[in-house]
């Protein structure tokens, strides 16, 4: 009995050590084999609330859609205690249960809101060598983290919850056409600036879309040459992410203003959540 306990203890210790190594090199290992995607995909403080069938794109690529339906999830979750980035969630287990029932079958479930914000500090910051669009995306990412409901997404009729955000940016590539690139949200401005410059440059040069599949995406569209009030986007079940759009800055004496529109799926957010996000966005502008 003692021997079995020692063996189990040693195995668990080695497993935890390997787990930490893989977490620190997650992006490298996940490209090598789907096992590492599974291995580095299971930690959530409320794991038991959610279904064990995860929806990772890499599972689909390798035909592992049902890997978690075979009882392996609980083993990995208990043994390795690593991180979930995206998982299917039962709407009935969330505060969005009633809204999900009301709007998931609506022919047009998207809601749009228009608002004007003071971006004086952002404009001043952009004169210190930062791109204004990068600063906008940074503030959007920081504000979104203050609204937990924005981590929800809809895929067809399935509700997903993520553990992190990414900002989708439209880039004009070297062919003169448009490409899309997702920028992972980082708390540090310099780190986010580095990711923004690297990924937008790579996207423009490769003329390919660079998507992130394990983050809640906030789409953006910047028409900085034009004075617009905002954009109401079309609805399609493949394009139901949170969406923000803006035009050019307008000057009012010594202050700068910006008109911004926000669109979201009503099954995921109510107007109060959107207003909270908008208030947080202004706070982020003022902190630059």
VEXMIFI-957464 format. One record per residue (C-alpha): residue in one letter; y, z, x. Coordinates in steps of 0.25 Angstrom, whole numbers, plus 5000, padded with zeros to 4 digits. Layout:
<pts>
PT;residuo;north;up;east
PT;A;Y;Z;X
...
</pts>
This chain:
<pts>
PT;residuo;north;up;east
PT;X;5000;5000;5000
PT;X;5010;5004;5011
PT;X;5006;4991;5018
PT;X;5009;4983;5006
PT;X;5022;4989;5004
PT;X;5026;4987;5019
PT;X;5022;4972;5018
PT;X;5031;4971;5005
PT;X;5042;4978;5011
PT;X;5042;4969;5024
PT;X;5040;4956;5015
PT;X;5052;4960;5007
PT;X;5061;4963;5019
PT;X;5058;4950;5025
PT;X;5060;4943;5012
PT;X;5074;4949;5011
PT;X;5078;4945;5025
PT;X;5074;4931;5022
PT;X;5081;4931;5009
PT;X;5094;4935;5017
PT;X;5092;4924;5027
PT;X;5091;4914;5016
PT;X;5103;4919;5008
PT;X;5112;4918;5020
PT;X;5107;4903;5023
PT;X;5104;4900;5008
PT;X;5111;4886;5008
PT;X;5103;4882;5020
PT;X;5089;4887;5015
PT;X;5091;4882;5001
PT;X;5091;4867;5005
PT;X;5078;4869;5013
PT;X;5069;4873;5002
PT;X;5070;4877;4987
PT;X;5063;4890;4991
PT;X;5076;4895;4997
PT;X;5083;4892;4984
PT;X;5074;4901;4977
PT;X;5074;4911;4988
PT;X;5089;4912;4988
PT;X;5091;4912;4973
PT;X;5087;4925;4967
PT;X;5097;4937;4967
PT;X;5105;4941;4955
PT;X;5108;4955;4951
PT;X;5104;4952;4936
PT;X;5092;4943;4940
PT;X;5084;4948;4928
PT;X;5093;4943;4918
PT;X;5092;4929;4921
PT;X;5081;4919;4920
PT;X;5072;4917;4932
PT;X;5073;4902;4931
PT;X;5084;4897;4940
PT;X;5091;4884;4940
PT;X;5093;4879;4955
PT;X;5095;4865;4958
PT;X;5086;4866;4969
PT;X;5075;4871;4960
PT;X;5076;4858;4952
PT;X;5076;4850;4965
PT;X;5063;4856;4969
PT;X;5057;4857;4956
PT;X;5058;4873;4956
PT;X;5064;4874;4943
PT;X;5054;4884;4938
PT;X;5052;4892;4951
PT;X;5058;4904;4945
PT;X;5050;4903;4933
PT;X;5037;4906;4941
PT;X;5041;4921;4944
PT;X;5046;4918;4957
PT;X;5061;4922;4954
PT;X;5058;4937;4952
PT;X;5050;4937;4965
PT;X;5061;4931;4973
PT;X;5072;4939;4966
PT;X;5065;4952;4969
PT;X;5061;4949;4983
PT;X;5073;4941;4989
PT;X;5084;4946;4980
PT;X;5093;4934;4984
PT;X;5103;4926;4976
PT;X;5103;4918;4963
PT;X;5114;4908;4963
PT;X;5111;4901;4949
PT;X;5102;4905;4938
PT;X;5099;4902;4923
PT;X;5104;4913;4914
PT;X;5101;4916;4900
PT;X;5114;4915;4892
PT;X;5109;4926;4883
PT;X;5110;4935;4895
PT;X;5124;4933;4898
PT;X;5138;4936;4891
PT;X;5138;4921;4888
PT;X;5127;4921;4878
PT;X;5135;4918;4865
PT;X;5144;4908;4872
PT;X;5132;4901;4877
PT;X;5126;4900;4863
PT;X;5139;4895;4857
PT;X;5143;4885;4867
PT;X;5131;4880;4875
PT;X;5128;4869;4864
PT;X;5143;4866;4861
PT;X;5146;4851;4863
PT;X;5159;4855;4871
PT;X;5157;4869;4877
PT;X;5168;4868;4888
PT;X;5181;4875;4886
PT;X;5194;4872;4894
PT;X;5206;4880;4897
PT;X;5219;4876;4904
PT;X;5228;4885;4912
PT;X;5239;4886;4922
PT;X;5238;4894;4935
PT;X;5248;4898;4946
PT;X;5242;4892;4959
PT;X;5254;4895;4968
PT;X;5246;4903;4978
PT;X;5235;4892;4978
PT;X;5246;4882;4981
PT;X;5252;4890;4992
PT;X;5238;4892;4998
PT;X;5235;4878;4998
PT;X;5247;4875;5007
PT;X;5239;4883;5018
PT;X;5228;4873;5020
PT;X;5219;4875;5008
PT;X;5216;4865;4998
PT;X;5222;4868;4984
PT;X;5209;4863;4977
PT;X;5201;4872;4986
PT;X;5210;4884;4983
PT;X;5208;4881;4968
PT;X;5193;4881;4969
PT;X;5193;4894;4977
PT;X;5201;4901;4966
PT;X;5192;4895;4955
PT;X;5180;4900;4962
PT;X;5186;4914;4965
PT;X;5190;4915;4950
PT;X;5177;4911;4945
PT;X;5170;4922;4952
PT;X;5178;4932;4943
PT;X;5171;4926;4930
PT;X;5156;4928;4931
PT;X;5154;4919;4918
PT;X;5158;4907;4927
PT;X;5145;4909;4934
PT;X;5138;4903;4922
PT;X;5135;4888;4920
PT;X;5128;4880;4910
PT;X;5118;4870;4914
PT;X;5114;4862;4901
PT;X;5111;4874;4892
PT;X;5107;4883;4903
PT;X;5116;4894;4908
PT;X;5116;4897;4923
PT;X;5123;4908;4931
PT;X;5127;4906;4945
PT;X;5131;4917;4956
PT;X;5142;4908;4962
PT;X;5153;4898;4960
PT;X;5156;4884;4966
PT;X;5168;4875;4963
PT;X;5166;4861;4960
PT;X;5177;4852;4966
PT;X;5179;4837;4965
PT;X;5181;4829;4978
PT;X;5186;4815;4980
PT;X;5176;4810;4990
PT;X;5178;4799;5001
PT;X;5173;4788;4992
PT;X;5185;4792;4983
PT;X;5176;4797;4971
PT;X;5174;4811;4967
PT;X;5163;4821;4971
PT;X;5160;4835;4967
PT;X;5158;4847;4976
PT;X;5155;4862;4973
PT;X;5162;4872;4982
PT;X;5155;4886;4982
PT;X;5165;4897;4979
PT;X;5168;4907;4991
PT;X;5176;4919;4990
PT;X;5183;4916;5004
PT;X;5194;4906;5003
PT;X;5191;4900;5017
PT;X;5176;4899;5014
PT;X;5179;4892;5001
PT;X;5189;4883;5008
PT;X;5178;4879;5018
PT;X;5168;4876;5008
PT;X;5178;4868;4999
PT;X;5182;4859;5011
PT;X;5168;4857;5016
PT;X;5162;4854;5003
PT;X;5173;4845;4998
PT;X;5173;4837;5011
PT;X;5158;4835;5011
PT;X;5159;4831;4996
PT;X;5170;4821;4999
PT;X;5163;4815;5011
PT;X;5149;4814;5005
PT;X;5154;4809;4992
PT;X;5144;4818;4985
PT;X;5144;4829;4975
PT;X;5141;4843;4982
PT;X;5137;4852;4971
PT;X;5132;4867;4972
PT;X;5121;4870;4962
PT;X;5120;4885;4963
PT;X;5135;4889;4959
PT;X;5143;4890;4946
PT;X;5152;4878;4947
PT;X;5166;4877;4943
PT;X;5171;4863;4943
PT;X;5185;4859;4947
PT;X;5194;4847;4946
PT;X;5207;4846;4953
PT;X;5217;4835;4949
PT;X;5228;4840;4958
PT;X;5237;4827;4957
PT;X;5239;4828;4942
PT;X;5246;4838;4933
PT;X;5235;4841;4923
PT;X;5232;4852;4913
PT;X;5217;4852;4916
PT;X;5204;4845;4912
PT;X;5195;4846;4901
PT;X;5181;4841;4906
PT;X;5170;4835;4899
PT;X;5158;4843;4895
PT;X;5144;4839;4900
PT;X;5132;4848;4902
PT;X;5132;4845;4916
PT;X;5147;4848;4918
PT;X;5149;4861;4912
PT;X;5154;4869;4924
PT;X;5167;4877;4924
PT;X;5178;4867;4927
PT;X;5193;4868;4932
PT;X;5203;4857;4934
PT;X;5217;4857;4938
PT;X;5228;4847;4942
PT;X;5240;4849;4952
PT;X;5248;4861;4954
PT;X;5262;4862;4947
PT;X;5274;4869;4954
PT;X;5283;4878;4946
PT;X;5294;4883;4955
PT;X;5287;4891;4965
PT;X;5273;4892;4958
PT;X;5262;4882;4956
PT;X;5254;4881;4944
PT;X;5241;4874;4941
PT;X;5235;4870;4927
PT;X;5220;4872;4927
PT;X;5209;4869;4917
PT;X;5196;4876;4915
PT;X;5184;4872;4908
PT;X;5171;4879;4905
PT;X;5158;4880;4897
PT;X;5160;4889;4885
PT;X;5146;4895;4886
PT;X;5150;4900;4900
PT;X;5164;4905;4898
PT;X;5174;4910;4888
PT;X;5189;4908;4888
PT;X;5190;4922;4893
PT;X;5181;4919;4905
PT;X;5190;4907;4908
PT;X;5203;4915;4907
PT;X;5197;4925;4917
PT;X;5194;4914;4927
PT;X;5208;4908;4925
PT;X;5214;4922;4928
PT;X;5205;4924;4940
PT;X;5209;4910;4945
PT;X;5224;4914;4945
PT;X;5221;4926;4953
PT;X;5214;4918;4963
PT;X;5226;4909;4964
PT;X;5235;4921;4966
PT;X;5226;4926;4977
PT;X;5226;4914;4986
</pts>
